[in-house]
Amino acid sequence: MHRNRTRHRQKIIAAYEAAKQTGLNTKQFVDLYNQKKILPEVKAAIGDWGYLKDWRRFYDTWLQPYAQAGLAPQYKKRGGTGAKLNQDVRNLLEYLYLNTNQPGIADVVRHIQQVYGHEDVTEITARRYLMSIPNPKRGE
């Protein structure tokens, strides 16, 4: 139950990040969400757990804790491009994920963290990078 709630909250946070890019401010986003004009299926699925009471506290109670837990996108406040992978990590990801029997991305990330010591690599960032590689190169 908590996992599903967390996944739904991640969807809300991702929708908020996308809405910011279109010029919506936090208050407008929260109002539209609470009126079920944005992600009505998510709001219905998590019920009271998904109600955003005070738009001023949205950052403190949702975005900040989820970012600290690694569940929210790690964007810079202004003009950021998100988390970046250095070339060594990219090479390892491509080698382990693309040049073998394609183990799960979580397994590859865990291997890179434990064996190669790149503990700052997250599964979300690795997945985003690997899915940005063209399909023919990925073998799909």
Backbone as numpy.savetxt, mean C-alpha at the origin, in Angstrom:
# Nx Ny Nz CAx CAy CAz Cx Cy Cz
-11.18 -11.76 10.92 -12.00 -10.57 10.92 -11.13 -9.32 10.92
-10.10 -9.29 11.78 -9.23 -8.12 11.84 -8.46 -7.93 10.54
-8.07 -9.04 9.92 -7.35 -8.95 8.64 -8.22 -8.32 7.57
-9.47 -8.75 7.49 -10.38 -8.17 6.51 -10.59 -6.69 6.77
-10.75 -6.34 8.03 -10.92 -4.94 8.39 -9.68 -4.14 7.97
-8.52 -4.69 8.21 -7.27 -4.03 7.83 -7.18 -3.88 6.32
-7.54 -4.90 5.58 -7.52 -4.82 4.12 -8.47 -3.74 3.61
-9.64 -3.66 4.21 -10.60 -2.63 3.81 -10.07 -1.24 4.15
-9.45 -1.11 5.31 -8.88 0.19 5.67 -7.75 0.56 4.71
-6.99 -0.43 4.27 -5.95 -0.15 3.28 -6.57 0.39 1.99
-7.71 -0.15 1.61 -8.40 0.34 0.40 -8.82 1.79 0.59
-9.30 2.13 1.79 -9.72 3.50 2.07 -8.51 4.43 2.00
-7.41 4.00 2.57 -6.20 4.82 2.56 -5.69 5.01 1.13
-5.72 3.95 0.34 -5.29 4.06 -1.05 -6.22 4.99 -1.83
-7.53 4.90 -1.56 -8.48 5.79 -2.23 -8.24 7.24 -1.81
-7.90 7.44 -0.55 -7.59 8.79 -0.06 -6.36 9.34 -0.78
-5.33 8.52 -0.91 -4.11 8.97 -1.61 -4.43 9.34 -3.05
-5.27 8.55 -3.71 -5.66 8.84 -5.10 -6.50 10.11 -5.16
-7.38 10.30 -4.18 -8.25 11.49 -4.16 -7.42 12.76 -3.95
-6.37 12.65 -3.16 -5.49 13.82 -2.96 -4.89 14.27 -4.28
-4.57 13.32 -5.15 -3.97 13.66 -6.44 -4.93 14.43 -7.33
-6.24 14.26 -7.09 -7.24 14.95 -7.90 -7.62 16.29 -7.29
-7.06 16.63 -6.14 -7.32 17.93 -5.53 -8.31 17.89 -4.38
-8.85 16.73 -4.04 -9.77 16.62 -2.92 -8.99 16.80 -1.62
-9.53 17.59 -0.70 -8.86 17.71 0.59 -9.40 16.65 1.53
-8.83 16.55 2.70 -9.18 15.49 3.64 -10.64 15.57 4.06
-11.12 16.76 4.36 -12.52 16.92 4.79 -13.47 16.48 3.68
-13.21 16.88 2.45 -14.07 16.48 1.34 -14.06 14.96 1.17
-12.89 14.36 1.25 -12.80 12.90 1.10 -13.61 12.20 2.18
-13.41 12.59 3.44 -14.10 11.94 4.55 -15.61 12.12 4.42
-16.06 13.32 4.05 -17.50 13.55 3.86 -18.06 12.66 2.76
-17.38 12.58 1.63 -17.85 11.73 0.53 -17.85 10.26 0.93
-16.83 9.84 1.65 -16.76 8.45 2.10 -17.91 8.13 3.07
-18.12 9.00 4.06 -19.18 8.77 5.03 -20.57 8.79 4.39
-20.72 9.51 3.28 -22.00 9.55 2.55 -22.11 8.38 1.56
-21.14 7.49 1.59 -21.09 6.31 0.72 -21.01 6.69 -0.76
-20.34 7.79 -1.05 -20.12 8.18 -2.45 -18.76 7.72 -2.94
-17.90 7.35 -2.00 -16.59 6.77 -2.31 -16.53 5.44 -1.57
-16.21 4.37 -2.27 -16.06 3.02 -1.71 -17.26 2.58 -0.86
-18.47 2.65 -1.40 -19.63 2.25 -0.59 -19.59 0.78 -0.18
-19.01 -0.07 -1.03 -18.95 -1.49 -0.70 -18.01 -1.75 0.47
-16.94 -0.97 0.58 -16.01 -1.12 1.69 -16.68 -0.63 2.97
-17.33 0.51 2.90 -18.01 1.06 4.08 -19.06 0.09 4.58
-19.82 -0.52 3.67 -20.84 -1.49 4.07 -20.20 -2.74 4.68
-19.07 -3.15 4.13 -18.42 -4.38 4.61 -17.87 -4.25 6.03
-17.35 -3.08 6.38 -16.75 -2.96 7.72 -17.63 -2.19 8.69
-18.75 -1.69 8.24 -19.73 -1.09 9.14 -19.17 0.01 10.00
-19.46 -0.07 11.31 -19.05 0.98 12.24 -17.53 1.16 12.32
-16.80 0.09 12.06 -15.34 0.19 12.11 -14.82 1.10 11.00
-15.62 1.34 9.99 -15.18 2.16 8.87 -15.67 3.58 8.90
-16.38 3.96 9.95 -16.90 5.32 10.01 -15.78 6.27 10.41
-15.59 7.32 9.62 -14.57 8.32 9.91 -15.26 9.52 10.56
-15.25 9.58 11.89 -15.99 10.60 12.61 -15.47 12.00 12.34
-14.23 12.22 12.60 -13.67 13.57 12.54 -12.57 13.62 11.49
-12.77 14.39 10.45 -11.79 14.44 9.38 -10.44 14.93 9.87
-10.41 15.72 10.94 -9.13 16.23 11.46 -8.29 15.10 12.08
-8.98 14.09 12.58 -8.27 12.99 13.23 -8.00 11.83 12.28
-8.42 11.94 11.04 -8.22 10.87 10.06 -6.74 10.52 9.95
-5.89 11.54 9.91 -4.45 11.29 9.82 -3.95 10.60 11.08
-4.32 11.13 12.26 -3.81 10.60 13.52 -4.27 9.17 13.79
-5.53 8.87 13.48 -6.07 7.57 13.86 -5.99 6.52 12.76
-5.83 6.95 11.51 -5.79 6.00 10.40 -4.45 6.02 9.68
-4.12 7.15 9.11 -2.94 7.19 8.24 -1.64 6.98 9.00
-1.45 7.70 10.08 -0.19 7.59 10.81 0.05 6.20 11.38
-0.90 5.59 12.10 -0.65 4.24 12.62 -0.45 3.20 11.52
-1.20 3.31 10.43 -1.06 2.35 9.35 0.26 2.54 8.62
0.73 3.78 8.51 2.03 4.02 7.90 3.13 3.43 8.77
3.02 3.61 10.09 4.03 3.07 10.99 4.06 1.55 10.98
2.91 0.94 10.74 2.84 -0.52 10.68 3.22 -1.05 9.30
3.48 -0.14 8.36 3.85 -0.56 7.01 2.67 -0.93 6.15
1.47 -0.51 6.53 0.27 -0.88 5.77 -0.17 0.23 4.83
0.26 1.45 5.09 -0.14 2.57 4.25 1.00 2.93 3.32
0.70 3.50 2.18 1.77 3.93 1.28 2.69 4.93 1.96
3.97 4.78 1.75 4.95 5.64 2.40 5.33 6.80 1.50
4.42 7.72 1.30 4.69 8.85 0.44 5.23 10.00 1.25
6.05 10.81 0.61 6.50 12.03 1.25 5.33 13.01 1.25
5.40 14.02 2.13 4.28 14.94 2.23 4.03 15.72 0.96
5.08 16.19 0.28 4.89 16.98 -0.93 5.84 16.50 -2.02
5.28 16.23 -3.16 6.10 15.91 -4.31 6.84 14.60 -4.23
6.49 13.74 -3.28 7.20 12.49 -3.14 6.80 11.49 -4.20
7.68 10.57 -4.47 7.37 9.55 -5.47 7.20 8.18 -4.83
7.17 8.14 -3.51 6.96 6.85 -2.86 8.27 6.18 -2.51
8.16 4.99 -1.97 9.34 4.24 -1.57 10.14 3.82 -2.80
11.45 3.80 -2.64 12.31 3.45 -3.76 13.17 2.25 -3.39
13.51 1.50 -4.40 14.40 0.36 -4.22 15.74 0.70 -4.87
16.82 0.36 -4.16 18.11 0.60 -4.79 18.38 -0.48 -5.85
19.36 -0.25 -6.67 19.63 -1.14 -7.79 19.98 -2.56 -7.34
20.68 -2.70 -6.22 21.02 -4.04 -5.70 19.76 -4.85 -5.40
18.80 -4.20 -4.76 17.56 -4.89 -4.41 16.77 -5.22 -5.67
16.74 -4.32 -6.63 16.04 -4.60 -7.89 16.64 -5.82 -8.57
17.96 -5.85 -8.62 18.64 -6.98 -9.24 18.31 -8.29 -8.53
18.31 -8.26 -7.19 17.97 -9.46 -6.41 16.53 -9.89 -6.67
15.61 -8.92 -6.69 14.21 -9.24 -6.95 14.05 -9.91 -8.31
14.68 -9.32 -9.31 14.56 -9.88 -10.65 15.19 -11.27 -10.72
16.35 -11.42 -10.10 17.04 -12.71 -10.15 16.22 -13.79 -9.44
15.76 -13.49 -8.21 15.06 -14.50 -7.43 13.64 -14.76 -7.92
12.95 -13.72 -8.36 11.55 -13.88 -8.75 11.40 -14.28 -10.21
12.19 -13.67 -11.08 12.02 -13.90 -12.51 12.84 -15.07 -13.05
14.00 -15.32 -12.49 14.91 -16.31 -13.06 14.80 -17.68 -12.40
13.84 -17.86 -11.52 13.66 -19.17 -10.89 12.24 -19.63 -11.19
11.72 -20.48 -10.35 10.37 -21.01 -10.55 9.28 -20.08 -10.04
9.56 -18.82 -10.01 8.66 -17.77 -9.53 8.03 -18.10 -8.17
8.85 -18.08 -7.12 8.27 -18.24 -5.78 7.39 -17.03 -5.47
6.65 -17.08 -4.40 5.81 -15.95 -4.02 6.65 -14.73 -3.70
6.08 -13.58 -3.92 6.81 -12.34 -3.66 7.17 -12.23 -2.18
6.28 -12.66 -1.30 6.57 -12.62 0.14 7.79 -13.47 0.47
7.91 -14.64 -0.16 9.06 -15.50 0.08 10.35 -14.85 -0.42
10.27 -14.21 -1.58 11.45 -13.53 -2.13 11.87 -12.39 -1.22
10.91 -11.60 -0.76 11.23 -10.47 0.13 11.84 -10.98 1.43
11.25 -12.01 2.00 11.79 -12.58 3.24 13.23 -13.06 3.03
13.50 -13.70 1.90 14.84 -14.18 1.58 15.82 -13.00 1.46
15.40 -11.96 0.78 16.26 -10.78 0.61 16.53 -10.13 1.97
15.53 -10.08 2.84 15.71 -9.48 4.16 16.65 -10.32 5.02
16.44 -11.62 5.03 17.20 -12.49 5.93 18.60 -12.81 5.42
18.72 -13.14 4.14 20.01 -13.59 3.61 20.89 -12.41 3.20
20.29 -11.41 2.57 21.09 -10.31 2.05 21.08 -9.07 2.94
20.28 -9.08 4.01 20.29 -8.00 4.99 19.59 -6.72 4.57
18.77 -6.76 3.56 18.02 -5.57 3.13 16.67 -5.57 3.87
16.72 -5.22 5.15 15.53 -5.31 5.99 14.49 -4.23 5.68
14.87 -3.19 4.96 13.94 -2.11 4.67 13.02 -2.40 3.49
13.24 -3.51 2.80 12.41 -3.88 1.65 11.07 -4.40 2.15
9.98 -3.87 1.59 8.66 -4.35 1.97 8.04 -5.12 0.82
7.09 -5.96 1.15 6.42 -6.76 0.13 5.64 -5.86 -0.84
5.03 -4.82 -0.32 4.24 -3.91 -1.16 5.13 -3.23 -2.20
6.27 -2.72 -1.76 7.19 -2.05 -2.68 7.75 -3.03 -3.69
8.10 -4.23 -3.23 8.63 -5.25 -4.14 7.58 -5.64 -5.17
6.34 -5.83 -4.73 5.26 -6.20 -5.65 5.05 -5.09 -6.68
5.03 -3.84 -6.22 4.84 -2.71 -7.12 5.95 -2.69 -8.18
7.18 -2.93 -7.74 8.30 -2.94 -8.69 8.17 -4.11 -9.67
7.92 -5.30 -9.15 7.86 -6.48 -10.02 6.70 -6.40 -11.00
5.58 -5.83 -10.59 4.44 -5.71 -11.50 4.64 -4.59 -12.53
5.63 -3.73 -12.30 5.92 -2.68 -13.28 6.78 -3.20 -14.43
7.34 -4.39 -14.25 8.15 -5.00 -15.30 7.21 -5.51 -16.38
7.50 -5.26 -17.65 6.60 -5.70 -18.72 6.34 -7.21 -18.67
5.12 -7.60 -19.03 4.70 -9.01 -18.97 5.64 -9.96 -19.72
6.10 -9.64 -20.92 6.99 -10.60 -21.60 8.26 -10.90 -20.79
8.78 -9.89 -20.12 10.00 -10.13 -19.32 9.67 -10.94 -18.07
8.45 -10.74 -17.53 8.03 -11.50 -16.35 7.66 -12.93 -16.71
7.48 -13.21 -17.98 7.14 -14.56 -18.40 5.66 -14.87 -18.33
4.84 -13.83 -18.36 3.39 -14.04 -18.30 2.79 -13.91 -19.68
